[in-house]
Every structure is written in structure tokens, then in C-alpha cells.
Amino acid sequence: MSRSSEPIRQAVILAGGQATRLRPYTDTRPKAMVEVADRPIIDYQLEWLARHGVEHVVVSCGYKAEVLRDHLSGRTRPAISILVEDEPLGRGGALRFAASGLKDADAPYFALNGDVLTWFPLDEFTAYHRARGGLITLALAQYRTSWGIVDVTDDGLIEGFTQSPLLPFWINAGVYAFEPEATALLPVKGDHESSTFPDLARQGRLYGYRINGFWRGVDTVKDVKEASEQIPGLLGGSAD
């Protein structure tokens, strides 16, 4: 298993879902092409990867693949390869399918869900992954509830309210560091979170890296609107 100090230079992005909860945005485009603050999600992802030394990205798509193909044609930094699923493979199958298009099958790679916006130092993520010696490392985001929390005493006195606080739990952020040996452990069809990940966890070969930075999953129309309000302020600062 390779544990060099070289940056991870390749990645895959899963961009094949129909995202019915994002309609009407996804009536004419795949989820990764939904615009947040006037730019497609995938553009943010590609620029973030390129800033951290990624040179080649495989984009796995299915639904409205031609929209992605047209948008990404001619992009050279990073270089893009597009693979189109003939049938839905599930997230784990899509990951395995996408990895088949990597230029170096013997090198590690990043994997991203096509519906996440995040900025954190990928060099630190890579170093953490290599230091643990596992096969896959998951980036973890702290869970933020969509509900407001009522601050109430034991006597029932309400002292105040906290809107959508962060809770002391961590969720899969949809960004991974993969060793090449892990690809063959992914299902040909199906979900890796109910097969590969639990198996590796039982074997002590799966690790989690807690993100200290911005993360936002874009699953609903509400997410698009809220992220569009957040992003301009972040990009005016120092997003990694």
C-alpha cells in the first residue's frame, strides 16, 4: 500500500443522481449543475480540487449527462474524463465505475458526492489518512439540526431559543480519501454505506476526519437558497 508524501492528484465526482427533491432546478440539469450563488456546484468542487494539486477528475454521470458534458468540455485544469452510467448503479456502484476511469489505478484518489459544497485543507486530510493507515478515510461534518432548540430549565422556564445549532454528532460529509486497494471492495451495484463501509469499520480499516471548515450538503430547494446566501461571504474571505 502506497503511503508516500506526494499529494493525491486524482479524484472522482459522483454526479449521476436525478435529485427529485431539488425540482424544479433539476428538471433540466443534473444535481451537480444546480447553481448556487450563480455558479454550478461542480465548478466549486473542481476549483477546490485543483487548488490542492488534483490534476485529473473523473465525473460519473447519468441523468442529463449531456448538460454536464457540454459544460465541462474544454476544461483543462483539472483535466476531466466523463463516464456515463448506462443504468443506475447506486452510490457504491457509481464510485467503483468512476474509479475505473482514473489514469493511475494504483494511486490513491479523492471521491466526492456531486451535491456537497465544502472547503477544508486537502493536504491535511491526506496526511491524516496516510498516518492512520486505513483503506478509506471519510470527511465528517458536524451535524446541524434544521430545528430550533428551546433552552428550558428543569422548572419549565424558557430562557431562550437557539436556531439550527450544531449538535455533538458527526455525519458523512460525502468526501473521501481512497487507497486503490479499496476500489475492488465497492459493490458493482448498490450502496457502499450499507456494505463496504460497515465491513471496513469492523476490520478497523475505516477512519473519519472531522472537518474544520465550511460544509454544506445541497439536497433541497431550501439548501440552494441558504447556501446561495452563505457562499458570497465565504468567498470574500479565505476559503481553502
Secondary structure, DSSP 8 states (H G I E B T S, - for coil): ----SS---EEEEEE----GGGTTGGGSS-GGG-EETTEEHHHHHHHHHHHTT--EEEEEE-TTHHHHHHHHTT-BTTEEEEEE-SS--HHHHHHHHHHTT-S-TTS-EEEEETTEEEE--HHHHHHHHHHHT-SEEEEEEEEE-SSEEEEE-TT--EEEEEES-EEEEEEEEEEEEE-GGGGGGS-SSS-GGGTHHHHHHHHT-EEEEE--SEEEE--SHHHHHHHHHHHHHHHTTT--
